[in-house]
Amino acid sequence: MAFMEKPPAGKVLLDDTVPLTAAIEASQSLQSHTEYIIRVQRGISVENSWQIVRRYSDFDLLNNSLQIAGLSLPLPPKKLIGNMDREFIAERQKGLQNYLNVITTNHILSNCELVKKFLDPNNYSASYTEIALQQVSMFFRSEPKWEVVEPLKDIGWRIRKKYFLMKIKNQPKERLVLSWADLGPDKYLSDKDFQYLIKLLPSCLHPYIYRVTFATANESSALLIRMFNEKGTLKDLIYKAKPKDPFLRKYCNPKKIQGLELQQIKTYGRQILEVLKFLHDKGFPYGHLHASNVMLEGDACRLLDLENSLLGLPSFYRSYFSQFRKINTLESVDVHCFGHLLYEMTYGRPPDSVPVDSFPPAPSMAVVAVLESTLSCEACKNGMPTVSRLLQMPLFSDVLLTTSEKPQFKIPTKLKEALRIAKECIEKRLIEEQKQIHQHRRLTRAQSHHGSEEERKKRKILARKKSKRSAVENNEEHSAKYSNSNNSAGSGASSPLTSPSSPTPPSTAAALGLGKDVKEGKDVHVTPTSSTCASATSSSLASCEHRGAHTASAPGCEWCEPRGLTQLHPEFPKRNFEESRNL
């Protein structure tokens, strides 16, 4: 893709700072080797994941490439005999998973191009060094006075930003650095405003901003030239590194960890805060402060890469401050990043994790006070102080700055409005990302709590109690039903019953199944059960229409007149009737 060529429509601008996680889901043994199926996920969204297949030889190749970092990475050793055994494959898979965990949680390794290509070949298959060379070559056709001396390979951490050592043809001894960068996901300026602001950067004059010699841009990238500084950056000073060395070699595993002197910390810190306040007052968004973006020139610190926010590039520390919802403006981002920088100047290394619970001994308690206001748990939870507040703290308030250079950076009113809108869009994306991370963290915490051993025991106890309660309620309900049925049976027994000595009408006898016995003149003995008596009595009373209307006897009614069974049934033996009546 040539310089000044517009990016293709629908181009996806990835945020390279979003962390990748990798989990080995399975392994499959082929004829001569074993393949591991790995699930890679970008960020917190399970939907944004994919599968890759890697052999042990692929891991070994990656590990050899990462040796430049000087770290002892836990790659399982090779095994030539018995490497197809099931138990060995399972053990190796655990070792490879541990290896992936180490490289994806290391802040520098996880952002390097080697790891990105290993885990996400679809999005990182292009060679950005070749793309940058092509675009720089196109640029030199219109600017013949510049000449490339050599590429400065991987001196920075960004995948889509490349550096070249330059010289001017009529000044062969003078060295310059050309930086080329692609657009990022936070580029919200219009193409016209973007190109105008990039070309405006060489006019920015400030004692603590590293001056831009030349700048140009198109719709898809920007190219800037600055003077090459043999002394290097503030990070090179802290790590005792050579500026031209690759980023992994310089900063991954420093040979000697030692912070700066207290006076250096105070002076450099005051200078950096002064330039941040200047940019904030101008309405120019920055958000990219870290030790590699601070150039040392004499006794002064000078800020680098003002173009990053115009290009929409994500911050080096974005994966840190995106975890805290109170760090949601570019001003608060700058203050938080200043806390990282101050920690590195004080202790000679970055913090192991953020927020920082306790700080090691420092040259002065005033240093710890500033660190606590920017990196502690309380600060990350409640919000960052302003740059003006930091300048008033004891560590920096007594620092005297001697400079005769007057700051100058004129931004037209129309472009200030464009910068304000772009800044709001950058902050809006950050707030949305922080909201999603917060919701994901709450869900994960709830699931973890729900699946804990203690919680499972509680659920079992509650289930037992509920089961016992249900059993008691069922027993009580059954007892109540049984009692109700007994009560209804008792009320039926209190009504007039047909006893063995009582005359049984034909309808009652038929209902009791006694009709045949009665007709045959056999002795009939009726046991008065509650159900039988109640049904017989009720049916007999129902057949007597005038019963219940009055209590007087009705003449002619077989139940109202006192008559025996012989009257109802003439064939009934008289002797049996007399005996029954006597009883």
C-alpha positions as CSV (number, residue, x, y, z in Angstrom):
1,M,0.0,0.0,0.0
2,A,1.7,3.2,-1.2
3,F,2.0,6.3,0.9
4,M,-0.9,8.7,0.4
5,E,-3.2,5.8,-0.4
6,K,-6.5,5.8,1.2
7,P,-7.3,2.7,3.4
8,P,-9.8,0.3,2.0
9,A,-13.5,0.8,2.9
10,G,-14.7,-1.1,6.0
11,K,-11.2,-1.5,7.4
12,V,-11.3,-2.8,10.9
13,L,-9.1,-0.7,13.3
14,L,-8.1,-3.1,16.1
15,D,-7.1,-1.9,19.6
16,D,-3.8,-3.7,19.9
17,T,-3.8,-3.1,23.7
18,V,-6.8,-5.3,24.3
19,P,-5.3,-8.4,26.0
20,L,-5.5,-11.8,24.4
21,T,-6.1,-14.9,26.5
22,A,-5.4,-18.5,25.4
23,A,-6.7,-21.8,26.7
24,I,-5.8,-25.3,25.3
25,E,-9.1,-27.1,24.8
26,A,-7.9,-30.4,23.4
27,S,-5.1,-32.3,21.8
28,Q,-5.1,-34.7,18.8
29,S,-2.4,-37.2,18.0
30,L,-1.6,-37.7,14.3
31,Q,0.9,-40.2,12.8
32,S,4.1,-38.5,13.8
33,H,3.1,-35.5,16.0
34,T,0.5,-34.0,18.3
35,E,-1.5,-30.9,17.6
36,Y,-3.0,-28.7,20.3
37,I,-6.3,-26.9,19.8
38,I,-6.2,-23.5,21.4
39,R,-9.1,-21.2,22.1
40,V,-8.0,-17.5,21.9
41,Q,-10.2,-14.7,23.1
42,R,-9.8,-10.9,22.7
43,G,-10.9,-9.0,25.8
44,I,-13.9,-10.1,27.9
45,S,-16.3,-11.1,25.1
46,V,-16.7,-14.8,24.6
47,E,-18.1,-14.1,21.2
48,N,-14.8,-12.5,20.1
49,S,-12.8,-15.8,20.2
50,W,-11.4,-18.2,17.7
51,Q,-9.5,-21.5,17.5
52,I,-5.9,-22.1,16.4
53,V,-4.0,-25.3,16.0
54,R,-0.3,-25.4,17.1
55,R,2.3,-28.1,17.4
56,Y,5.0,-28.2,20.0
57,S,7.5,-27.1,17.3
58,D,5.5,-23.9,16.9
59,F,5.8,-23.2,20.6
60,D,9.5,-23.9,20.4
61,L,10.0,-21.5,17.5
62,L,8.1,-18.8,19.4
63,N,10.1,-19.4,22.5
64,N,13.4,-19.1,20.6
65,S,12.2,-15.8,19.1
66,L,11.4,-14.5,22.6
67,Q,14.8,-15.3,24.0
68,I,15.8,-11.7,23.0
69,A,13.9,-10.6,26.1
70,G,16.3,-12.4,28.4
71,L,13.5,-14.0,30.4
72,S,13.4,-17.6,31.6
73,L,10.1,-18.8,30.1
74,P,8.6,-22.1,31.3
75,L,8.4,-24.0,28.0
76,P,8.2,-27.8,28.6
77,P,11.4,-29.5,27.5
78,K,11.7,-31.6,24.3
79,K,11.3,-35.4,24.3
80,L,12.3,-37.5,21.3
81,I,11.3,-41.0,22.6
82,G,7.8,-41.6,24.1
83,N,6.4,-38.3,23.1
84,M,3.2,-39.9,21.8
85,D,2.2,-41.5,25.1
86,R,-1.1,-40.3,26.4
87,E,0.1,-39.5,29.9
88,F,3.1,-37.5,28.5
89,I,0.8,-35.6,26.1
90,A,-1.5,-34.7,29.0
91,E,1.4,-33.5,31.1
92,R,2.9,-31.5,28.3
93,Q,-0.5,-29.9,27.6
94,K,-0.5,-28.6,31.2
95,G,3.0,-27.2,30.7
96,L,2.1,-25.5,27.5
97,Q,-0.9,-23.9,29.1
98,N,1.3,-22.5,31.9
99,Y,3.6,-21.1,29.2
100,L,0.7,-19.4,27.5
101,N,-0.5,-17.9,30.8
102,V,3.0,-16.4,31.4
103,I,3.4,-14.7,28.0
104,T,-0.2,-13.4,27.9
105,T,0.0,-11.8,31.4
106,N,3.4,-10.2,30.8
107,H,2.6,-6.6,29.8
108,I,5.5,-6.2,27.4
109,L,5.4,-9.7,25.9
110,S,1.7,-9.7,25.4
111,N,1.9,-6.6,23.2
112,C,4.8,-7.7,21.1
113,E,4.3,-8.7,17.4
114,L,5.7,-12.2,17.9
115,V,3.0,-13.2,20.4
116,K,0.2,-11.4,18.5
117,K,1.1,-13.3,15.3
118,F,1.2,-16.6,17.2
119,L,-2.2,-16.2,18.7
120,D,-4.0,-14.1,16.1
121,P,-2.5,-14.8,12.6
122,N,-5.5,-13.5,10.8
123,N,-5.1,-9.9,12.1
124,Y,-1.3,-9.8,12.4
125,S,-0.1,-11.6,9.3
126,A,1.0,-8.4,7.5
127,S,4.6,-7.2,7.7
128,Y,4.3,-3.6,8.9
129,T,8.0,-3.0,8.4
130,E,7.6,-3.6,4.6
131,I,4.4,-1.5,4.5
132,A,6.2,1.3,6.3
133,L,9.2,1.0,3.8
134,Q,6.9,1.3,0.8
135,Q,5.2,4.4,2.2
136,V,8.4,6.0,3.2
137,S,9.8,5.4,-0.3
138,M,6.8,7.0,-1.8
139,F,7.3,10.0,0.4
140,F,11.0,10.4,-0.7
141,R,9.9,10.7,-4.3
142,S,8.5,14.2,-3.4
143,E,11.2,15.0,-0.8
144,P,14.5,14.0,-2.3
145,K,16.7,15.7,0.3
146,W,16.0,12.9,2.9
147,E,17.7,9.5,2.8
148,V,17.2,6.3,4.8
149,V,20.3,5.1,6.7
150,E,18.9,2.0,8.3
151,P,15.6,0.7,9.8
152,L,15.6,0.8,13.6
153,K,13.9,-2.5,14.0
154,D,11.5,-3.0,16.9
155,I,12.8,-0.1,19.1
156,G,9.3,0.7,20.1
157,W,6.5,-1.4,21.5
158,R,3.8,-0.6,18.9
159,I,3.2,-3.1,16.2
160,R,1.9,-0.5,13.7
161,K,4.6,2.1,14.3
162,K,8.0,1.8,12.7
163,Y,11.2,3.8,13.0
164,F,14.0,4.6,10.5
165,L,17.4,6.3,11.0
166,M,17.6,9.2,8.5
167,K,20.0,11.8,7.3
168,I,19.9,14.9,5.1
169,K,21.9,14.6,1.9
170,N,23.7,17.9,2.3
171,Q,24.4,17.2,6.0
172,P,25.6,13.6,6.1
173,K,26.8,13.6,9.7
174,E,23.5,14.7,11.2
175,R,21.1,11.9,12.2
176,L,17.4,12.0,12.4
177,V,14.6,9.5,13.3
178,L,11.6,9.0,11.0
179,S,8.5,7.5,12.6
180,W,5.6,6.1,10.6
181,A,2.3,5.1,12.2
182,D,-1.0,3.7,11.0
183,L,-4.3,4.9,12.2
184,G,-5.8,3.6,15.5
185,P,-9.3,2.9,16.8
186,D,-9.6,6.3,18.5
187,K,-9.2,8.4,15.4
188,Y,-12.3,10.7,15.4
189,L,-11.0,13.7,13.6
190,S,-12.0,14.4,10.0
191,D,-9.3,13.7,7.4
192,K,-8.9,17.4,6.7
193,D,-8.6,18.4,10.4
194,F,-6.3,15.4,11.1
195,Q,-3.9,16.3,8.3
196,Y,-3.9,20.0,9.3
197,L,-3.1,19.3,12.9
198,I,-0.3,16.9,12.0
199,K,1.3,19.5,9.9
200,L,0.8,22.0,12.7
201,L,3.0,20.0,15.1
202,P,6.4,21.4,14.0
203,S,5.2,24.9,15.1
204,C,4.8,23.7,18.7
205,L,7.5,25.2,20.8
206,H,7.9,24.3,24.5
207,P,10.9,23.8,26.7
208,Y,9.6,20.3,27.7
209,I,8.3,19.1,24.3
210,Y,10.7,17.4,21.9
211,R,10.5,19.4,18.7
212,V,9.2,17.9,15.4
213,T,11.4,18.7,12.4
214,F,8.9,17.6,9.7
215,A,5.4,16.2,9.7
216,T,2.9,15.1,7.0
217,A,-0.1,12.8,6.9
218,N,-2.7,11.2,4.6
219,E,-6.1,9.6,5.3
220,S,-4.5,6.4,6.7
221,S,-1.2,7.2,8.4
222,A,1.3,9.9,9.5
223,L,5.0,10.4,9.0
224,L,7.1,12.6,11.4
225,I,10.9,13.3,11.5
226,R,12.8,14.4,14.7
227,M,16.4,14.7,15.6
228,F,18.1,11.5,16.8
229,N,19.2,11.7,20.4
230,E,22.2,9.4,21.3
231,K,21.3,9.8,25.0
232,G,17.9,8.1,24.5
233,T,14.8,8.3,26.5
234,L,14.1,8.5,30.3
235,K,13.4,4.7,30.2
236,D,16.8,4.2,28.6
237,L,18.4,6.1,31.5
238,I,16.5,4.1,34.1
239,Y,17.3,0.7,32.5
240,K,20.8,1.6,31.4
241,A,19.8,0.6,27.8
242,K,21.0,1.5,24.4
243,P,18.5,3.5,22.4
244,K,18.9,1.5,19.2
245,D,18.3,-1.9,20.8
246,P,15.0,-3.7,20.4
247,F,12.3,-2.9,23.0
248,L,12.2,-6.5,24.3
249,R,16.0,-6.6,24.9
250,K,16.1,-3.2,26.6
251,Y,13.2,-3.4,29.0
252,C,11.9,-6.9,29.6
253,N,14.6,-8.1,32.0
254,P,17.0,-5.3,33.1
255,K,20.4,-6.4,34.5
256,K,20.4,-3.9,37.3
257,I,17.3,-2.4,39.0
258,Q,18.0,1.0,40.4
259,G,15.9,4.1,40.7
260,L,17.0,7.7,40.1
261,E,18.3,10.2,42.6
262,L,15.7,12.2,44.6
263,Q,16.7,15.4,42.9
264,Q,16.3,13.9,39.5
265,I,12.9,12.5,40.4
266,K,11.8,16.0,41.6
267,T,13.1,17.9,38.6
268,Y,12.0,15.5,35.9
269,G,8.6,15.1,37.6
270,R,8.0,18.8,37.8
271,Q,9.0,19.3,34.1
272,I,6.6,16.6,33.0
273,L,3.7,18.0,35.0
274,E,4.4,21.5,33.6
275,V,4.1,20.3,30.0
276,L,0.9,18.2,30.8
277,K,-0.7,21.3,32.3
278,F,0.3,23.3,29.2
279,L,-1.4,20.7,26.9
280,H,-4.5,20.5,29.1
281,D,-4.9,24.3,29.1
282,K,-4.6,24.3,25.3
283,G,-7.3,21.6,25.0
284,F,-4.9,19.2,23.3
285,P,-5.5,15.6,24.3
286,Y,-2.4,13.5,25.1
287,G,-3.0,10.3,27.1
288,H,0.3,8.6,26.1
289,L,2.7,9.4,29.0
290,H,5.3,6.7,29.8
291,A,9.0,6.6,30.2
292,S,9.7,5.8,26.6
293,N,7.9,8.9,25.5
294,V,10.1,11.2,27.5
295,M,13.3,12.2,25.7
296,L,16.3,13.4,27.7
297,E,18.2,16.4,26.4
298,G,20.7,17.9,28.9
299,D,19.0,18.3,32.2
300,A,15.6,18.6,30.7
301,C,12.8,16.1,29.9
302,R,11.0,16.6,26.7
303,L,7.7,15.0,25.8
304,L,7.4,12.8,22.6
305,D,4.7,11.6,20.3
306,L,2.0,14.3,20.5
307,E,0.7,12.8,17.2
308,N,-0.5,9.6,18.9
309,S,-3.8,11.1,20.1
310,L,-4.4,12.6,16.7
311,L,-3.8,9.2,15.1
312,G,-6.2,7.6,17.6
313,L,-3.6,5.2,19.0
314,P,-4.4,3.4,22.3
315,S,-2.3,4.2,25.4
316,F,0.6,2.0,26.6
317,Y,-1.2,1.7,30.0
318,R,-4.7,1.3,28.7
319,S,-5.1,-2.3,30.0
320,Y,-4.5,-0.8,33.5
321,F,-6.7,2.2,33.7
322,S,-9.5,0.6,31.8
323,Q,-10.2,-1.4,34.9
324,F,-11.1,1.7,36.9
325,R,-14.3,3.6,36.1
326,K,-13.1,6.8,37.8
327,I,-10.2,7.2,35.4
328,N,-12.5,8.2,32.5
329,T,-11.0,11.5,31.1
330,L,-7.7,12.1,29.3
331,E,-6.6,14.4,32.0
332,S,-7.1,11.7,34.7
333,V,-5.4,9.2,32.3
334,D,-2.4,11.5,32.2
335,V,-2.2,11.7,36.0
336,H,-2.5,7.9,36.4
337,C,0.2,7.4,33.8
338,F,2.3,9.9,35.6
339,G,2.0,7.7,38.7
340,H,3.4,4.7,36.7
341,L,6.3,6.9,35.5
342,L,7.1,8.2,39.0
343,Y,7.1,4.6,40.3
344,E,9.5,3.6,37.6
345,M,11.8,6.6,38.3
346,T,11.7,5.8,42.0
347,Y,12.2,2.0,42.1
348,G,13.8,1.3,38.7
349,R,11.0,-1.0,37.5
350,P,7.3,-0.8,36.8
351,P,4.8,-1.9,39.5
352,D,3.9,-5.6,39.6
353,S,0.2,-4.8,39.7
354,V,-2.1,-1.9,39.9
355,P,-3.6,-0.8,42.3
356,V,-0.5,-0.9,44.6
357,D,-1.4,-2.0,48.1
358,S,1.9,-1.0,49.7
359,F,5.0,0.9,48.5
360,P,8.6,-0.1,49.1
361,P,10.8,2.3,51.0
362,A,11.4,5.5,48.9
363,P,14.0,8.2,49.0
364,S,11.4,10.5,50.6
365,M,7.9,10.2,52.1
366,A,6.9,13.0,49.7
367,V,7.4,10.5,46.8
368,V,5.2,7.9,48.5
369,A,2.5,10.6,49.0
370,V,2.3,11.3,45.3
371,L,2.3,7.6,44.4
372,E,-0.5,6.9,46.9
373,S,-2.6,9.7,45.3
374,T,-2.2,8.1,41.8
375,L,-1.7,4.3,42.2
376,S,-3.3,3.3,45.5
377,C,-6.5,1.4,45.7
378,E,-8.3,4.4,47.2
379,A,-7.1,6.7,44.4
380,C,-8.1,4.3,41.6
381,K,-11.5,3.8,43.3
382,N,-12.2,7.5,44.0
383,G,-10.5,9.2,41.2
384,M,-7.2,11.0,40.3
385,P,-6.1,14.4,41.5
386,T,-5.6,17.2,38.9
387,V,-2.2,18.1,37.5
388,S,-2.4,21.5,39.4
389,R,-2.9,19.6,42.6
390,L,0.2,17.5,42.0
391,L,2.2,20.6,41.3
392,Q,1.2,21.9,44.8
393,M,2.4,18.8,46.6
394,P,5.6,19.0,48.6
395,L,7.6,16.8,46.2
396,F,7.3,19.4,43.4
397,S,6.3,22.7,44.9
398,D,9.8,23.7,45.8
399,V,11.4,22.8,42.5
400,L,12.8,25.8,40.6
401,L,12.7,25.6,36.8
402,T,15.1,27.8,34.9
403,T,14.2,28.2,31.2
404,S,14.2,31.1,28.9
405,E,12.2,29.5,26.1
406,K,8.6,30.7,25.9
407,P,5.9,28.1,25.2
408,Q,4.1,28.6,21.9
409,F,1.4,26.5,20.2
410,K,-1.3,28.3,18.3
411,I,-4.3,26.2,17.5
412,P,-7.1,27.8,15.4
413,T,-10.5,28.0,17.2
414,K,-12.1,25.7,14.6
415,L,-9.5,23.0,15.3
416,K,-9.9,23.4,19.0
417,E,-13.6,22.6,18.6
418,A,-12.6,19.5,16.5
419,L,-10.1,18.5,19.2
420,R,-12.8,18.8,21.9
421,I,-15.2,16.6,20.0
422,A,-12.6,14.0,19.3
423,K,-11.5,14.0,23.0
424,E,-15.1,13.4,24.0
425,C,-15.4,10.5,21.6
426,I,-12.2,8.9,22.9
427,E,-13.5,9.3,26.5
428,K,-16.8,7.8,25.5
429,R,-15.2,4.7,24.1
430,L,-13.1,4.4,27.3
431,I,-16.2,4.7,29.5
432,E,-18.1,2.1,27.5
433,E,-15.2,-0.3,27.8
434,Q,-14.9,0.3,31.5
435,K,-18.6,-0.4,31.9
436,Q,-18.4,-3.7,30.1
437,I,-15.3,-4.8,32.1
438,H,-17.1,-3.8,35.4
439,Q,-20.2,-5.9,34.5
440,H,-18.0,-8.8,33.4
441,R,-16.1,-8.7,36.7
442,R,-19.3,-8.7,38.7
443,L,-20.7,-11.6,36.8
444,T,-17.4,-13.6,37.2
445,R,-17.3,-12.8,40.9
446,A,-20.9,-14.0,41.4
447,Q,-20.3,-17.2,39.4
448,S,-17.2,-17.8,41.4
449,H,-19.0,-17.3,44.7
450,H,-21.9,-19.4,43.5
451,G,-19.6,-22.3,42.6
452,S,-17.4,-22.1,45.8
453,E,-17.3,-25.1,48.2
454,E,-18.8,-23.0,51.0
455,E,-21.7,-21.8,48.9
456,R,-22.4,-25.4,47.7
457,K,-22.6,-26.5,51.4
458,K,-25.0,-23.7,52.2
459,R,-27.2,-24.7,49.2
460,K,-27.3,-28.3,50.4
461,I,-28.3,-27.3,53.9
462,L,-31.0,-25.1,52.6
463,A,-32.3,-27.9,50.3
464,R,-32.4,-30.3,53.3
465,K,-34.4,-27.7,55.4
466,K,-36.8,-27.1,52.5
467,S,-37.3,-30.8,52.1
468,K,-38.0,-31.3,55.8
469,R,-40.4,-28.4,55.8
470,S,-42.3,-29.8,52.8
471,A,-42.6,-33.2,54.5
472,V,-44.0,-31.7,57.6
473,E,-46.5,-29.6,55.7
474,N,-47.6,-32.7,53.7
475,N,-48.1,-34.7,56.9
476,E,-50.1,-31.8,58.5
477,E,-52.3,-31.6,55.3
478,H,-52.8,-35.4,55.4
479,S,-53.8,-35.3,59.0
480,A,-56.2,-32.5,58.5
481,K,-57.9,-34.3,55.6
482,Y,-58.2,-37.5,57.8
483,S,-59.7,-35.5,60.6
484,N,-62.2,-33.9,58.3
485,S,-63.3,-37.3,57.0
486,N,-63.8,-38.6,60.5
487,N,-65.9,-35.5,61.5
488,S,-68.1,-36.0,58.5
489,A,-68.5,-39.7,59.3
490,G,-69.4,-38.8,62.9
491,S,-72.2,-36.5,61.9
492,G,-73.6,-39.2,59.6
493,A,-73.8,-41.7,62.5
494,S,-75.8,-39.3,64.7
495,S,-78.8,-39.4,62.2
496,P,-81.4,-42.1,62.6
497,L,-79.9,-45.5,61.7
498,T,-81.5,-48.7,60.6
499,S,-80.7,-51.3,63.3
500,P,-81.3,-55.0,63.1
501,S,-84.5,-54.6,65.1
502,S,-85.8,-51.8,63.0
503,P,-88.1,-52.3,60.0
504,T,-86.3,-52.0,56.8
505,P,-88.2,-50.7,53.9
506,P,-87.9,-52.3,50.5
507,S,-85.9,-49.5,49.1
508,T,-83.4,-49.6,52.0
509,A,-83.2,-53.4,51.8
510,A,-82.5,-53.2,48.1
511,A,-79.8,-50.5,48.7
512,L,-78.2,-52.8,51.3
513,G,-78.4,-55.8,49.1
514,L,-80.8,-57.5,51.4
515,G,-83.9,-57.8,49.2
516,K,-83.4,-61.5,48.4
517,D,-82.7,-62.5,52.0
518,V,-85.7,-60.7,53.3
519,K,-88.0,-62.2,50.7
520,E,-86.7,-65.7,51.5
521,G,-87.5,-65.1,55.2
522,K,-83.9,-65.5,56.4
523,D,-82.5,-63.8,59.5
524,V,-81.0,-60.5,58.6
525,H,-78.5,-58.8,60.9
526,V,-77.3,-55.3,59.7
527,T,-74.1,-53.9,61.2
528,P,-74.6,-50.2,61.5
529,T,-71.5,-48.7,60.0
530,S,-71.4,-44.9,59.6
531,S,-71.4,-44.9,55.8
532,T,-74.1,-47.5,55.5
533,C,-76.4,-46.1,58.0
534,A,-75.9,-42.6,56.8
535,S,-76.6,-43.5,53.2
536,A,-79.6,-45.6,54.0
537,T,-81.1,-43.1,56.3
538,S,-80.6,-40.2,53.9
539,S,-82.1,-42.1,51.0
540,S,-85.1,-43.1,53.1
541,L,-85.6,-39.7,54.4
542,A,-85.3,-38.3,50.9
543,S,-88.1,-40.6,49.8
544,C,-90.3,-39.1,52.4
545,E,-91.2,-35.7,50.9
546,H,-92.9,-34.3,54.0
547,R,-90.0,-35.1,56.5
548,G,-88.3,-32.0,57.7
549,A,-91.3,-29.8,56.9
550,H,-92.9,-30.5,60.4
551,T,-92.2,-32.9,63.3
552,A,-95.8,-34.4,63.5
553,S,-96.4,-37.9,62.1
554,A,-98.1,-38.1,58.8
555,P,-100.8,-40.7,58.7
556,G,-100.4,-43.2,55.9
557,C,-96.6,-42.9,55.7
558,E,-94.7,-46.1,56.2
559,W,-91.9,-44.3,58.2
560,C,-94.2,-42.0,60.2
561,E,-96.5,-44.8,61.5
562,P,-94.9,-47.3,63.9
563,R,-95.1,-50.5,62.0
564,G,-92.8,-53.5,62.0
565,L,-91.2,-55.6,59.3
566,T,-94.2,-58.0,59.3
567,Q,-96.4,-55.2,58.1
568,L,-94.0,-54.2,55.4
569,H,-93.2,-57.7,54.5
570,P,-95.8,-60.3,55.5
571,E,-93.6,-63.2,54.9
572,F,-91.1,-62.0,57.6
573,P,-91.3,-64.5,60.5
574,K,-93.1,-63.1,63.5
575,R,-90.8,-64.8,66.0
576,N,-87.8,-63.0,64.7
577,F,-89.6,-59.7,64.8
578,E,-90.7,-60.2,68.5
579,E,-87.2,-61.2,69.5
580,S,-85.7,-58.2,67.8
581,R,-88.3,-55.9,69.4
582,N,-87.6,-57.3,72.9
583,L,-83.9,-56.8,72.3
